[in-house]
Amino acid sequence: MNSRRNFIKSSSFSLPLILSGSTIFSCGLSVLNRIDSISIYLINVNSKRHFSHSSWNNRQHIMIQIKSGNFSGWGETKVTNNQPDFDIYKWIDNFSFIKGLGVQNAINEIRKSFFNGQITARISEGVLITLYDLLGKINKKPTIELWDLKGRDPVPALFCILERDTSMVLEKAKIAKEQNMHRYVKLKLFGDLDIDLKNLIALRDFLGPDSFINGDANSGYKTINNLDELVSILNTLSRAGMNSIEDPGLHTKEDWEYLNKNVINISLVPDKILRPAKESLKFYSKEMGKIFNIHPHVQGSFIESNQLAKMIIDSERKLMIGDGSLIGAACTFWQQFAVGNKAFFVEAMEKPQEDSTFLNCIIEKSTSLNNEGKVVLNLKPGFGLKVNSEKLKNDCKSYHSI
């Protein structure tokens, strides 16, 4: 590790300064500020979440802080679930080699480590968010401006309901209304048409006709091998009030194109097939659906994610930004990614009803929800997060710094 670090340090001035697929920055952009420290904060979220594939009794999130001089970048990774004693000391070893590097050099090395399979998409994304936030702050520019993203219009927030029991679905729908996020709602599906219809009909009755309901089956209908039978199920859900559906099964590109051609009045939302972005760039087809989900934690890199978003919008399809069950620093990042890329809606929203540990430590951020339930920007350098790190250190489950 030391020899690798020494080599990287000695070569930092020769590495490319590329931040997006089409933009190269001149020497006027400060990218060589050294990383002084890396700190991580573990937060246990004790809110249950239910999916067609499994249930989480709790989940573990790490907030990442990377400092260079007086500047701090912030990021987040959901590292695991149902492991409240997760070992943060071992986890930080995955990227500890970037300490001492120039910030842009660290970005290049994290990307290289992801592409080489040395770190997972979750690690790569969390650290890259932190580094891009830091880079923007050092250069006193919003990162989405460094990325040359043009979108600035508010984007609707999507509230997620992950409940199997109908009474609990309605309880969560009430929270959506209380938080002014009831106009766009995601309903988890479980691959059981009777249960899914019961929950959908109850939710539609509660929300009324004007709200947009996006169903997410997490491949819950994967046992339906006959595509025509699946088309019939999807059309039934459509008639019951569902506007769109993510990943009904495990589908190939050809499956998606067939389903999209045959369903009626429901927008298909390919998700898993777009993971990671660098691979989906090679085979993306607008004929697979009407809305496409760029999902946190599984893209791995942001040059390619921005390219994929542009490809989706340019092909006159709608872009969805997913959630990843995020509760902290990454929420405002993905909201800005959504606005900058002109998304249809964004699911990666703060969840005070699940955990407010990090939210209570925020001093300032660049995104907020307006009275129409849309995310609006007030751009600041980087992704605009200022955090009371001492309070977070005291309030989190465990802390480690190198």
N, C-alpha and C positions, 0 to 999 in steps of 0.2 A: 504493500500500500504506500509506504514512504517513497519508494522509487517512482511509483506512478505519479504521486503528488509532486515530486521534484521535477519530473519531466513536464507535467502540465504547467507548473509555475514558470519554468524556463521558456516555454513556448507560447505563453499567453498573449504576447503582443502580435503574433503572426496569425492568430485564428480569425476566421471571417466574422464580420459584425452584422450578420443577417438576422433580422427580427421577424420578417414575414416573407412569404414567397416572392413578393414583388418589390420589396423595399430594402435598399442597402443604405446604411447611414454613414455619413462622413466622419472624419476625425473630430468634428465639433461635438459629437455625442459622447458623453462621458460613459465609458463602459468598463474601464479598467480599475475602478475602485475595488479594493480588496475586501473579501468577506472576513470580518473580525470574529463573529460568533454565530452559532446555531443553537437555538433553544426550542424545546418541544414541550407541550403541555397536554397531558392526557385527560380527557373528559369522558366519563361513563354516562351514557344516556340510558335511563332506565324505563323508557317508554316502549311498549310492545309494538311490533309491526308484523303484519300478516301478509303472506304472499301465497300464490298457488303452489310454490315449490317448498316452502318452509315458513317458520315463524321465528322472529327474533325476540327474545325476552329482554335483551339489552344490546347495546352496540358501543363500540369504542372509537372515539374520534381523537385525532392529534392535531392541535393547532401548532403551526410552525412559524417561528420568528427567526429571520436571518438579518444580521446587522452589518452595516458598513459605515464606520464613523458614526455620525449622528442619525443615520437613516435606518429605518426598520421596515422590512417587507414581511407581510403576513400571508399565510396560506393554511390549508386544511386538508386532511385526508381521513376518511373513514377507514380505519385499518382492519377492523374485524368485527364480529358480533358474537355474543354469548361467551365472551372471554374477558370478564371484568378485571382479571389480574394480568392483562397483556403486558409483556416486557418491553418497555420503551427503550431501554438501554441497548438492547440488541437491534431494535428497529433502526435507530439512528445510524448504525454502522453502514447501512445501505448507501448513504450519501455523505458521510462525514468527510470524504476526500475533497469536497469542494471548499472546505475552510481554507482561507488564504488565497484562493483564486480571485481573479478579476470577475466581476459579476457576469459579463457576457461570456467569458470563458467558462464559468460554471454552468450557464445555460447550455452552451455547446456540449459540455461533458455529460450533463444529465440526459440530454437528447441522445447522445451517442450511446450511453449506457442502456437507455430504453430500447433503442433500435437494435442493439446487440444482444438483447435479452438478459442483461445483467440486473435490471430492476424492473418491477412491475409497472403497469400503467398507473396504478393508484399512487405509488411512490413518486413516479415521474411527474404526474399532474400536480400533486400537492406541492412539491418542491419548485416546479416551474412557475406555478401561480405566485409563490413567495418571491422568487427571483425577478419575475417580470414586474411585480409590485415595487420591489426595491429599485429596479432599474429606472422605472418611471419617476420615482421620488428623487433619486439622485439627479436626474435630468430635468426635474421640475415640469414634467409633462404627463398628462393622463396616458396610461399605457395603450388604451384603444386608439389614441392619436398616433402613438409610435407605430402601431399596427396599421394605421391608415384605414380604420373602419369608419364608414360614413354614416351609419344609422344613429339617429338621435331621438326619434319619436318614441314616446312611452310604449311599453310592451305589456300586455295583460299578464298578471300573475295567475298561476294555476295552483289550486289547493288540492292536496292529495289525501284521499280517504283509503285506508288500508284495513278494512274491517269485514269480517265474514257475516257477523250477526247484523240483521237489518236495524235493530234498535240502536246499535253502536254506529252504523252508517249515518243515521239521522242525527245522533249526538255530534258527530264530527262535522256534519253539514251545518249545524248550528254554529259551531266554532268558525267555519268558513264565512258565514254571514257576519259574525261578530268582528272578524278580522278584515271585512270588506274584500273577501276573496271568493265570493260565491258565483261570480259570472263565468268563471272557467274552473271546472272541477274534474279531477281524475278519480275514477272509481276502480279499485282493484277487482279483477275478475278471478274466479277460481276454477274455471273449466267444468263447472257443473251448471248447466243451463237453467235449471229451476232456481238455484240460489242466486245466480247472476241476474236473472230476470226479476226476481223478487226485490233484490237490492236496487236495481236500476229503476224499476217502476216507482219504488218508494222515494228514491232520490229525485227523480224527475218531478213527481208530485210536489215534493218539498220546495225544490228550486224554481219551479215554474217553467214555462216554455222557452224562455229567452236565454237561459244559461247553456253554456257549451259543456257537454259531458264527454270526457275522453276515457275510454275503458282500457285497462292494461291487464292482459291475461298472463303476462310472464310465461308464455307458451303453455298455458293451462289446458288448451284444447289440442295439444300435440298428439293425443291418441286418435284423433279424427284423421285418418289417412286419406279418405276420399275428399278431394278438394270441393266437389260439388255439394257434399254434405256440409262442409264447413261454410261454404257460401250461404247455404240455407240458414245456418246458425247465425251468421253475421247479419243477414237480412232481418232475421227475427229480432236481434238486438237493436238494429236500426229502427224498426217499427215501434219498439218499446221506448225509444227516445235517446238512443246513444248516437252521438255525432261522429265519433272516431274511435279506433281501436288499435292498440299497439300489440304486436307479436302474439296473435292468437295461437300460433304453433311454432314449430321449428322449420322455417321456410327457406327454400333456395330462392335465388333471383327469379327463376322461372315460375315458382309457386306464387311469389308475390305478384308478378305480372298477370298471372291467370286470375288470381283473386281480385286484383284491382279492376280487371276488365269486366268482372261478373257481379260484383256486389252493387247494391242499389242504395244511394243516399247515405252512405257512410264512408268516411275517409280512412283509408288504411294508413298506419303509421309504422313503417319499418324501423326497428331499433337495433336488435342484436346484430343484424347483418351489417350494420355500419360501424362495427368495432374491430380494430381501432381505425381511426380516420385514415391513416396512411395506406391501409389495405382497401377500404371502401372507395377511395379515390379512383381505384383502378377499374371498378365495375359498376359504379353508380349509374342507375337508370331511372329517369323520372316516371317510367311506366310501372314502377314497383308500388307506388302509393301517391297520396296527395299531400301528406305531411311526413316529414322525416325528422327523427329524433337524434340529435347529438347528445349523448348521455354522459354525464360526468363519471369519472373514475375509470373509464374504459377506453378513452381516446388516446391517452398517453402523451400527446404532443399538440401544440397549439398552432404552429405554422400550418400543419396539415388540417387541423380542425377548422381553421379560418378558411382554408381553400375549399374544404368540403361544404361549409356553410355558403360560400359564394356560389359554388356549383349548384346547390339546391335552389337558391334564390334566382339565379340566372336562368334556370330551367323552368321558371314560373311555378315552382312548388313551394309549399309553406315549410318553415323551419320551426321545430320545437326544441327547446333546451330542457333536458331532463333534470333529475333531482339528485340521485345518489344518496338520499337520506341526510343531506348536509344540514348542519345546525350552526355554523360559525363563519369563519373568515372566507370560505370559498363561495358562500351565497352571493355576496356582492360582486365577486368576480364573474360568476356565471350570469348574473343579471346584466352586467355591463357587456359581456360577450353577446348576450341575447339582443340588447338594444343596438349595439354596434353592428351586428349582423342582420338586423331587421327581422327578428324572429316573430312568429305568430303568437306564441306565448312561452313563458318560462316557468318551470316547476321548481327550480332551485331557490326556494324561499326560506327565510328564517322561520323557526318553529318554536316560539316561546312556550307553547303548550307542551312541548316535549322536553326541552332543556333551554335554560336561559343563562347558563354559566358564562359563556363567551359574550353573549349579547349584553350582559350587565357590565362588561368591561370595555365596551366600545365607547370611545370618546367622540369619534367623528367617522362618518362614512359617506360614500358618494351616491348611494341609491336610497330611494324611499318609495312608499306606495301612495299614490294620489287618491282622490275621492272617487275615482272610477275603477279602483282596483288595478291600476297599471303601475309598473315600475318606471320611475322617472330618474334622470341623471342630474347630478350637480357635480360636474367633473372636477376632480382634484388630482394632483400628481399621483402617479401609479394607479392603484385602485382605490386610493383615498382613505384607507383604514388607519385610524389612530386608536391605539389600544392601551389601556392601563395594565401594563404587563405585570406590575407588582401585585395588583388585585387578582389577576388571572393566576399568577403563581400560587397565591394563597388559596384560591377557590377551587383549583383543578385537583384531580385525584393524585397525580404525580407530575414531576417536572425534572427535566435534565437539560444541561447546557454544556456545549463544548466550545 
